[in-house]
Amino acid sequence: MRPMTMRRRRLLQLAAIGTAGAALVACSTGGGGGDAGGGEDGGTITVWMDQNRADALGDVIASFEEESGTSVEVVIKEFGDIAGDFVTQAPGGEGPDVVIAPHDALGNLVSNGVVAPIELGDASGDFQDIAIEAMSYDGSVYGVPVSIENLALVRNTALAPEAPATWDDLVATGQAAVASGSAQYPLLVGLDPNNADPYHLYPLQASYGGPLFALNDDGTYDGSDLQIGNEGNLQFATQLAQWGADGILNLSISQDIAKEQFAAGASPYTITGPWSLAQFDEAGIEYAIDPIPSAGGQPATPLVGVQGFMLSSYSENPIVATQFITDYMASQEAQTAIYEAGDRAPALTAAFEAMPADSPTAAFGEIGADAVPMPNVPEMAAIWDQWGATEAQIIGGQGDPTQLWTSMAEAIQSTIDAG
């Protein structure tokens, strides 16, 4: 039997407290996903996560169960379904104690009252700043960040030996490769014919000074101050039309086609994330990871997505569930395991710095550290559909770009005002 460590003794003490605390939570909320009486020591907690992370965290979860005396029921869900299912099921007592979810769902989760803040204290300094910023909402931190992912420029080093200094350099090199017959496309960006892809195009939009919302004094987004119709965004819209006309952006190139064609050596450049690298590695393409060059004169900052473990406000075993999050999911062992399973940069600084410095994931992470979090305010839900549809219309030459963009901004504002 493993000797009782200090952490084990502390967890057992907290589990005992948590059993009493859970009764209070149950009285105030009407139930939750955990069963505080399900184990001899720490009861039971239910955790929702995707298959990839569940596979990666098996050993860490086993350690938690042994050291805390708590049983962990892992429920596998598609990552994209977790936040929505959480909102609908938690209030009825069918939700989990802990979920992994993207940070940009926070506004919706908080406004629906299904997540509880977590006190990290000085431990917040152990994580990358952008990760804590992303997991914060209205002055509180709502979870432990574990992964950071963002876009970058992936460059075929055989077709483009040097990183482009500017967007014009990228376009010129890409067009020259096509003209010489060594490539078919100057650049590959996966787009949808009806909805483009605002996420993949945002770094270029940002380079024109095109924000989505104004910022509060603390750097968080002000959802009440929509900025998507500002002058910088109109300049971006005009250029978007030009790139469509010049064939730099092509609505017939989907995400899958973009990855397949880059893997086949058909372009010197693609804008993508670390999720595409396995396909490029399998194809044997030699590539480098570079910052996306600016088109409009300001930094081409991608939107960063942060995933983290969050505590349900309906948990029946909140203290032990919190320990699972703050002591185990925040550990270097857990964050390294998630990185190794999914090529996502760890949010924990020690785990990030332990990665090989020349690894592609480290290169993505360095770029992400200087990027901006995807807005996590509820108003963001009003933007995506109209934003993407308008970009597709502009790229496809279906009208005056400034008029289309202005109409979009007005429609989004109306949607937000209507609540």
N, C-alpha and C positions, 0 to 999 in steps of 0.2 A: 504493500500500500504506500502511496506517495505521502511523505511527511506533510503535516499541516503547515503551510506557509503563512506568512503574515497576511497575504492577500486572501487566502482561504479563510482565515479566522475573521477578517474584516467582512468578507462576503457573507459568512454565516450569521454574523451579528446583524448585518444589513437585511438579510433575508428574514430574520425574525421580526425586525422592525417593519419590513415590507408587508408581512402577513397582516399586521394590525393596520398599516396604512392602506392596504388594499381594500379593507372593509369600508374605510371612509370614502375611498374613491368610488366603490361600488354603490354606496348610498347616494353619492352626489351625482353619479353619471348613469346609473341604471345598468351597469355591467360592462364587460369588455372582453378582449380576446383571451386573456390569460386565466388560469385556474390557480389561485393562490394556495389552495389546499391540495394540489396535485402531486406534491413531492414531500419527502421526509423533512427536507431542510428549506429549500428555496422555492418550492412549488413548481409551477410550470409557466413558461412564457411561450407565446406564439410569435414567430417571425416570418414575415413575408419577404421573399427575395426571388430573384431570377435564378435559373439553373446554373449559369456560369459562376455566379458568386457563391451559390450553395456548394458547388463542387470545390471551389477554392478554399472555402472556410471550414471544411469538415473537421480538420484537426483543431482549429481554434474553438469551434463550438464544443467539441468533445472536452477540451480543457476546461471551458467554462462550466460544463455540466459536472465534471468531476470536482472542481474546486469550490463550486457554489452549492452543490446539491440540488441544482435546479434542472428540470427537464426542459429541453428546447424542442418545440414542434416547429419544424421548418415547412412552410407551405410554398410550393413553387408556383410562380406566376410569370407571365410575360412582363418584362420590365415596363413596357409602355402602358400596361393595364393597371399597374399597382396603385398609382395615385387616385385614379378614378374609382376603382373598387373600394379603396380605403374610405373615401368620402361617403359612399353610399352604404357601406356595411358597418363601419365603426359605431355610428349612433345606435344601431339596433342590437349591439352586443355581439356581432358576428365578425368583427375585425380583429386585427392582431394587437399584440403589445408593442411590437417594433416593426417598422417597415424600412426598406431602402427605397428612396425616391429621388427624382431629380430636384435640384434646388429651385428651378423655375416654377415648380408646382406649389411652392411654399405659400404664396399669396392666397391661393385657393384653399389650401389645407388650413391655414390659420383662420381665414374668414369663415370657414365651415366649422371651426372649433374642434378639429380632430387631432391636432398635434399640440404637444406641450413643450415649452422651452426647456432647454438643458443648460445647467450652469457648468461651464468648463473652467472658469476662473483663470489662473495663470496658465493652465494647459492649452488655452487657445493660442498661446505663443508658439506652441509646438507645431502648428500647422501653417501652411502657406497662407499669406494674407488674403489672397483672392478667394481661397476656399472658405475661410471664416466669413468674409464679406458676403459671399454667395449664400451661405447658410444662415444669414441673419435677416430678420424682418422686424421692422418697427422697433428696433433697439434691442431685440432679444435674439439669442442663438437657438436654432431649432433642430439641432442634430450634430452628429459628428461626421465631418466630410471624409470620404475615403478615396474618391477618384476625381480626377480632373481631365477633361478632354476638350479639345479645340481643333480648329482647322489650321493648316499651314500649307505652304506651297511644296509639293513633292516634285522634284526635278530629276529627269532622266539624265544622268551625268554623261552618257555617251552622246546625247543630242545637244546638251547644254552644259558644257564643262564648268562654267562659272555661274554663280548666283546672279540674277538680274538686280542691278542697283535701283532701277525704277520700273514702273509699269510699262513705260514706252520701250525700255530695253527688253522686257519680257515679250511684248508683242512683236518687236522687230526680230528677235531671235526665233520666235515661233513661226512667224511668216517666212523667214529665210529658210527654215528647216522644211517647210511645206514646198516652197519654190524649188528647192534642190532635190526634192523627191525623197528625202530621208524621213519625212513625217507626213501624216495626213491631216493633222489638226494643229494649229498654232498653240491651242490651250484646250484642255478638257475640264469642263465644269458640268457636273450632272444637273440637269434641269427637267422640270415637268412641263409639258406643252401648255397646260392650263394654269399651273400655279408656280412656275419657275422654281426658285428655291431661295427664299430670302435669307436663310441661315448661311448658305454658301456664298451668297453675294454680299452679305453685310460688311465684311472687311473693306470692300471697295466703297461701299456707301459711307462707312465711317471715315474713309480717307478724304471725303469731301466735306467733313464736318456735319455729317447727317445723323444725329442721334434719334432715338425713338422717344425718350422722355427726358425732361430736365432732371437734374440731380439735386438732392437735398444737401445741406451743409456737410453732412456726415458721409457724403458720397453715395448714398442709396438713391434708388430711383423714386421720383415723385410721380406717381401714377395719375395725378390730377393735372399734370402739365405736359400735354402731348406736344412733341416737337418734330414729329415725322414730316410735317409740311414746311419745315424751314427752308431757307435759301440754299443751304448746302445740299439738302435732299433733292431740291429741284435741279441743281447742277448735276447730281448723280443721275437723275432720271434722264436728262438730256444725253449724258454719255452712255447710259444703258442702251438707248435707242441706236446710238452710233456703233456700239459694239455688236449689236444684233445685225445691223446692216452690213458690217464688215466681216461677219462670220466668226468673230472672236467668241461670241456666245451663240449657242445653237440649241434651240428648243427641242430638236430631235435627238439630242444626246441625253439619255437618262442617266441616273446614277450608276446603274449596272453597266450600261454601255461605256460610260466614262472610265470605270475601273477596268473593264475588259480591254478597252483600246489602249489605255496607258500600259497595262500589263503586257500588251502585244507590241509595245514600242512605237505606237502610232502618234505620239506627241511628246514634246520635251517637258511639258508641264501639266500638272493637274492640281486643283485645289480640293483637298480632302482631309480626312482625319485618320487617326491611328488604326481605326477599324478596317481600313483598306490595305494595310501593310502586308498581312498574311498572303493576300492574293498576289501582290507584287513580288514578294519573296519566293513564292511558289513558281512564278514565271521566270525567275532568275534575272529580273531587271535590277541594274545597279542604279541606286537613287540616293538623293540627298534631301534633307528636310530644311527648308529655308523659310524665313518670314515672308509673308505676302507683301510684295512691294506696293508702295503708295501710288494710287492713280490721281488723287486729288490734292496732294501736297501735305496732308496730315497722316498720322500713322494709320495703317490698315489693320486695325485691331479686330481680331475675330471675337465672336461671342463665346464665352467659356461656359461649359456645362459642368456642374459639380454634382456628384451623387453622394448621398449620405444616409446614415441610419438615423431614424427619427422615432421619438417616443409618442405613442398614442395617448391622448388625454383621457381615453376610456380604459386604459390598462388597469387590470385588477391587481397587478403585481409591479407597481411603478418603480419601486426602489431597486429591485433586482433587475428589472428591465433596463433601468438607467445604468446600472453597473455593467450589464452586458454591452451597452453602447460605449460608455466612457472608458472602461478598463480593457475591453477586449476588441471591439471594432476600431478603437483608437490605437491599438498596439501596432508596433512595427511588423510583427508577424502577420497580422491580418491584412494590413495594407500592402505588404509585399506580396502576399499570396494573391490578392485581387489583381495587382499589377501584372504578375506573372501569368495569370489566367486570361487577362483581357487586354494587355498592352495599354492600359490607362495609367497615366501618371499618378502616383500616390499623392494624397493631400498632406500626409504627415511629412514634415520636412526631413526627418531622419531617414525615412524610407525612400524619399525622392533622392536624397544625396547618396544613398547606398546603391542606386542603379548605376550600371556602367555609364560613364560620362559620354561615351560615343554612341550610345544606343539611340535608335530613332525615337523611342518613347521619351527619353530625356530631352531630345531636341524639341519635340512637341511641347513638353512641359515648360521648357525655357521660354518658348513663344507665348504659351498660355499665361505665364506669370506676369506678362506685361499687357495682357488683354483686358477685357471687361466682362463681368458676369452677365449672362443673359438676364434680362429683367424678370424679377420674380413677383411683380405686382399683379393683382387680379386683372387689371386693365389690359394686360398683355394678351389675354384671350381674345380681345376684340380686334387685334391687329393682324394675326397671321393670315387668315383667309384672303382678306382684301389686299393685303400687302403682296402676297404671292400672285394673285390673279392680275393685279395691275402690272407687276414686273413682267409677267408673261405677255400681256398686251403690248407693253412698250418694246420689249425685245422683238416681238413679232411685227412691229411696225403698224399697229392697229389704231394709231391716233397720235395726236400731239403729246409728247411725253410730259410736258409741264401741266397741261390740262388734265391728263389722265391722273397724274400724281396728286394734283391739287384736289381733284374730285375724290380720290381715295382718302386723303387726309381728312376731308370734311365728313365723309361717310363714317370713318373710324371714330371721329369725335362725336358724331351723332349716336353711334352705338354705345360709346362709353357714357355719354350723358343720359341715355335711356336706362342705364343700369343693367 
